[in-house]
Amino acid sequence: MGVLALYGCHRLWMLYHWHKLKKLPAPLEAPSIDCSSATVTVQLPMYNEQFVAKRIIDAAAQLRWPVEQLQIQVLDDSTDATCGIVDNVSAFWRARGIDIEILRRNERSGYKAGALAEGLRSAKGEFVAIFDADFVPRSDFLRRMLPHFSTPETGMVQARWGFLNRESSWLTRVQALLLGPHFGIEHQVRNSLGAFFNFNGTAGIWRKHAIIDAGGWESDTVTEDLDLSYRAQLRGWRFRYVDEVVVPSELPITLADFRAQQQRWAKGSIQTARKLLPAVLKARQPLLVKLEACAHLLANFGWVCGAVASLTLYPALLGRGSISTAEALLIDLPLFLLACGAILSYFFCYAYRTTGFKHARWLPLLPLLTLGVSPSLAAASISGLFTRGGTFNRTAKYGVHSRKGVAINPLLSVHSSVPRLALYIMLILYSCLPVTLVPEMGYWASIPFLCIFPLSFSLVAFREAADTFIHR
């Protein structure tokens, strides 16, 4: 709880600087620089994306840019019907004068990093735009983003993610709450303070020379985007974040896919920290940059702290029977306010200021969901300490735009299982034990806090059961 309280203090620090930014005059849309002579390569890495492959290729082909200066690479590692879809759509646009090529490899070595590296070898562009298959860039994306490469040391420009299927379910609404501040607050603050921040793997543009100078794409972590971002910034390249440009994307619609995505991010960030944090601390960088890099790369240890807090609460209460209620509150209340109150305030302030109460009202489900999945994500974070690379588990996407889109549920690749459900039932029963100690110990004021844990595991178990049995 102490470590989570420190994390909460960092969230408040972020919130403070974000409010300062909001008081400044609105930034210009983009520098008035003519980049129309630049050649751009658009890379579309994909693996078994039959529901969204056509949509992203169509969107890339309709980007407003001189045809003779635009190259599209479909980096297709698929083994299913996606291959035929890619071939047909690419042929359609090729017949209309678009320079579009399909690159397929004999084996999926290096996963997404390997595909991007393979495509870079034949990339014609001075700049490389990258989009995952579930993203839908608007036609003016290049015209709005490229002018931000206003100085030769600018190596990457990142746009904000939007969410096509935010309203599909409570799960997608909570995910949008979770991801929104990563762009709207973290990226904005780090960008304004000159701290390191990361390319998010999609919806961004790289200067090709920056990728090469930083050592290229590597697959020894499962977050190749975060890894390359830090290597490039250590080489002196500057990054820009453009909050005004939003690229719609699709959120995972099953708990299993959400958990798998978060596990990859958690594991990969710790792998990147182990790989690059020593170099960051030795680099000739301001102290603020180093401290913020530590907070950024090690943030996923919060999952470990959350899991430990939930799994050790019962023995912790048993071991403090001699402590009075007043003494307990003296310790517990400040920790709770910083660890939980500060973090929730961070998300609430962003949600309310950007979308109003419509989306902020879903905030109570955020701590329940994150605590419920914390044991799985804690295991992934710990794994990142001891392993290199790993399997890049793609997050399944289905072209869902709204609540109506959920009608495709029979096609979902559900990974939930009865053993996992049994584990959650055990966690629910175990997390109810601290509540039984309240009458004996007299900690009546702690009941709302103690009930959070069984509610968290119950919520996740309910969604797990729905994905396992109802959606099959």
SVG drawing of the C-alpha trace seen along z (x, -y; Angstrom):
<svg xmlns="http://www.w3.org/2000/svg" viewBox="-28 -32 54 58">
<polyline fill="none" stroke="black" stroke-width="0.4" points="0.0,0.0 3.0,-2.3 4.3,-1.8 0.8,-2.4 0.6,-5.6 3.8,-6.7 2.3,-5.9 -0.8,-8.0 1.5,-10.9 3.0,-10.7 -0.5,-10.7 -1.3,-13.9 2.0,-15.4 0.9,-14.6 -2.5,-16.1 -0.9,-19.3 1.2,-19.8 -1.8,-18.9 -3.9,-21.6 -1.0,-24.1 -0.9,-23.1 -4.7,-23.6 -4.3,-27.2 -1.9,-28.0 -3.2,-29.3 -4.3,-26.5 -1.5,-25.3 -1.4,-25.9 -2.8,-23.1 0.6,-22.5 3.7,-24.4 3.4,-26.1 5.9,-23.9 5.5,-22.5 6.2,-18.7 4.4,-17.9 7.6,-16.8 8.3,-14.1 7.9,-10.5 5.9,-8.4 5.8,-4.7 2.7,-3.4 3.2,-0.1 0.2,2.1 1.4,5.0 -1.3,7.7 -1.8,11.3 -5.1,13.1 -7.2,9.9 -10.0,11.0 -12.6,8.7 -10.6,5.4 -8.0,6.0 -10.1,4.4 -11.0,1.4 -7.4,0.4 -6.2,1.0 -9.0,-1.2 -8.2,-3.9 -4.5,-3.8 -5.2,-4.0 -7.4,-7.0 -4.8,-9.1 -4.5,-12.5 -1.0,-12.6 0.6,-12.8 0.3,-9.3 3.9,-9.3 5.2,-10.0 3.1,-7.4 4.0,-3.7 1.8,-1.3 3.2,2.0 0.9,4.6 3.0,6.7 0.8,9.8 1.8,12.8 -1.7,14.3 -2.5,17.9 -6.2,17.7 -8.8,16.1 -7.1,12.7 -4.6,13.5 -7.4,13.6 -8.9,10.4 -5.6,8.6 -4.9,9.8 -8.3,8.7 -8.3,5.3 -4.7,4.5 -5.3,5.5 -8.3,3.1 -6.2,0.1 -3.2,1.1 -5.4,0.9 -6.2,-2.7 -2.6,-3.7 -1.8,-3.2 1.7,-1.9 0.8,1.0 2.8,4.1 2.2,7.2 5.1,8.6 4.7,12.1 7.3,14.1 7.9,17.8 7.9,17.8 6.7,15.3 10.1,14.7 10.2,11.6 6.4,11.3 5.4,7.6 9.0,6.3 10.2,8.8 7.5,7.8 8.3,4.1 12.0,4.7 11.4,6.7 9.3,4.0 11.8,1.2 14.4,2.9 12.3,2.0 10.6,-1.2 11.0,-4.0 9.8,-6.7 11.8,-9.3 9.0,-8.9 7.2,-5.7 3.6,-5.8 2.5,-2.7 -1.1,-1.5 -2.3,1.6 -5.1,3.4 -7.9,2.2 -7.1,-1.6 -8.8,-3.8 -6.8,-6.9 -8.7,-9.8 -7.7,-11.0 -5.9,-14.1 -3.7,-12.3 -0.4,-12.8 -1.2,-16.4 -1.8,-17.2 1.1,-15.1 4.1,-15.6 4.4,-19.4 5.3,-18.5 8.6,-17.2 9.7,-20.9 13.2,-20.2 15.8,-17.7 16.1,-16.1 12.4,-15.2 12.3,-11.4 8.7,-10.5 5.3,-12.1 2.5,-10.3 -1.3,-10.9 -4.0,-10.2 -6.1,-7.1 -9.8,-7.3 -12.2,-4.4 -14.7,-3.3 -16.6,-0.8 -16.4,-2.7 -20.2,-2.2 -20.2,1.5 -20.2,2.6 -19.2,1.6 -15.9,3.3 -15.1,1.1 -16.2,-2.0 -13.9,-1.2 -11.0,-0.5 -11.5,-3.9 -11.3,-5.5 -8.1,-3.6 -6.4,-4.5 -7.6,-8.1 -5.3,-9.7 -2.3,-7.8 -2.5,-10.0 -4.4,-13.1 -2.3,-13.5 0.9,-11.4 1.9,-12.1 1.0,-15.8 2.9,-16.3 6.0,-14.4 6.1,-16.1 5.8,-19.5 8.5,-18.8 11.0,-17.3 10.8,-13.9 10.9,-10.6 7.6,-9.2 6.8,-6.3 5.5,-5.6 2.4,-3.5 3.0,-1.0 0.5,-2.5 -1.0,-5.9 2.3,-7.5 5.0,-8.5 8.7,-7.8 11.6,-9.4 13.1,-6.4 16.7,-7.5 15.7,-7.6 14.7,-4.0 17.9,-3.0 20.1,-5.2 18.5,-3.7 19.3,-0.2 16.1,0.8 13.2,3.0 14.2,5.6 12.2,8.5 13.9,9.2 10.9,7.5 7.2,8.0 6.8,4.2 9.0,3.4 7.5,-0.1 8.5,-1.1 11.9,0.4 12.7,-1.5 11.3,-4.7 13.7,-4.8 16.7,-3.7 15.9,-6.5 15.6,-9.2 18.8,-8.0 20.4,-8.7 19.2,-12.3 16.0,-12.1 13.1,-14.2 9.5,-13.1 6.3,-15.1 2.8,-14.3 -0.2,-15.8 -3.3,-15.6 -5.5,-17.3 -5.1,-14.4 -7.2,-11.4 -7.0,-8.0 -10.1,-5.9 -9.3,-2.3 -11.1,0.7 -11.0,1.8 -10.9,5.5 -14.5,6.7 -13.8,9.8 -12.2,9.9 -9.7,12.5 -8.5,10.3 -8.3,7.3 -6.3,9.3 -3.9,10.7 -3.3,7.2 -2.5,5.8 -0.3,8.8 1.8,8.1 2.1,4.4 3.0,5.2 5.6,7.9 7.1,5.8 7.5,2.6 9.4,4.5 11.5,6.2 12.3,2.8 13.1,1.4 15.5,4.2 17.1,3.7 17.4,-0.1 16.9,-1.7 20.6,-1.3 21.5,-3.2 18.9,-5.9 20.3,-6.4 23.9,-6.7 22.9,-9.0 23.6,-12.7 20.0,-13.6 18.4,-16.0 17.3,-14.4 13.7,-15.0 14.0,-12.9 15.6,-10.0 13.1,-10.0 10.2,-10.2 11.7,-7.3 11.8,-5.2 8.2,-6.1 7.1,-5.3 9.0,-2.0 8.3,-0.6 4.7,-1.7 3.5,1.9 4.9,3.0 1.6,1.4 -0.1,4.6 2.2,6.6 1.4,4.3 -2.3,4.5 -2.2,8.3 -0.1,8.5 -2.4,6.1 -5.5,8.2 -3.9,11.6 -2.3,10.6 -5.1,8.6 -6.4,11.4 -3.2,12.4 -2.3,8.7 -5.5,8.1 -4.9,11.2 -1.5,9.9 -2.7,6.6 -5.4,7.6 -3.8,5.5 -3.9,2.2 -6.8,-0.1 -9.2,-1.5 -7.7,-5.0 -4.1,-3.7 -5.2,-1.7 -6.8,-4.7 -3.7,-6.8 -1.8,-4.4 -4.6,-3.1 -6.4,-6.3 -3.5,-8.2 -2.4,-5.2 -5.9,-4.6 -6.4,-8.2 -3.1,-8.3 -3.2,-4.8 -6.9,-4.8 -8.3,-8.3 -5.4,-10.0 -5.5,-7.5 -9.3,-7.7 -9.1,-11.5 -6.6,-11.4 -9.0,-9.4 -12.1,-11.3 -10.6,-14.7 -9.6,-13.7 -12.9,-11.9 -15.0,-14.7 -13.0,-17.5 -12.9,-15.8 -16.3,-14.0 -18.4,-15.2 -20.4,-13.0 -21.5,-10.7 -18.3,-8.7 -17.1,-9.7 -20.0,-7.8 -18.4,-4.5 -15.4,-5.3 -16.5,-3.1 -16.0,0.0 -12.4,-1.0 -10.8,0.1 -13.0,3.2 -11.8,4.3 -8.1,3.5 -8.0,5.2 -9.8,8.2 -7.2,8.7 -4.2,7.7 -3.1,11.3 -2.7,12.2 -1.0,8.9 1.3,9.2 2.5,12.6 3.2,11.0 5.2,8.2 7.3,10.6 7.8,12.7 9.3,9.6 12.0,9.5 13.3,12.9 12.6,13.5 13.5,12.0 11.1,11.7 8.2,14.1 5.1,14.9 3.4,11.8 -0.2,12.6 -2.2,10.5 -5.4,8.9 -8.3,10.1 -10.4,7.5 -13.8,7.9 -14.7,4.6 -17.1,3.7 -18.3,0.1 -21.2,0.0 -23.5,2.0 -25.1,3.5 -21.7,4.9 -21.7,7.3 -24.0,9.6 -20.9,11.3 -20.3,12.9 -20.5,16.4 -17.2,15.7 -15.3,14.6 -12.1,16.4 -12.8,16.9 -9.8,17.9 -11.7,18.1 -11.9,21.5 -13.6,23.3 -10.3,23.7 -9.9,19.9 -13.5,19.5 -12.8,21.9 -9.8,19.9 -11.8,16.7 -14.5,18.4 -11.7,19.4 -10.4,15.8 -13.9,14.5 -14.3,16.8 -10.8,16.0 -11.3,12.2 -14.5,12.5 -12.5,13.7 -11.3,10.2 -14.9,9.1 -15.6,11.9 -13.0,10.3 -14.8,7.0 -17.1,7.9 -14.2,9.4 -11.8,6.5 -14.3,3.7 -13.0,2.2 -16.5,1.3 -15.4,-1.7 -13.2,0.5 -16.2,2.6 -16.5,0.5 -12.8,1.0 -12.8,4.7 -15.7,5.3 -13.9,3.9 -11.8,7.1 -14.6,9.7 -16.6,7.3 -13.6,7.0 -13.1,10.8 -16.9,11.2 -17.1,8.7 -14.2,10.4 -15.7,13.8 -19.1,12.7 -17.6,11.3 -15.4,14.4 -18.5,16.6 -20.3,14.5 -17.5,14.7 -17.0,18.5 -20.6,19.7 -22.9,17.0 -20.8,15.9 -19.8,19.3"/>
</svg>
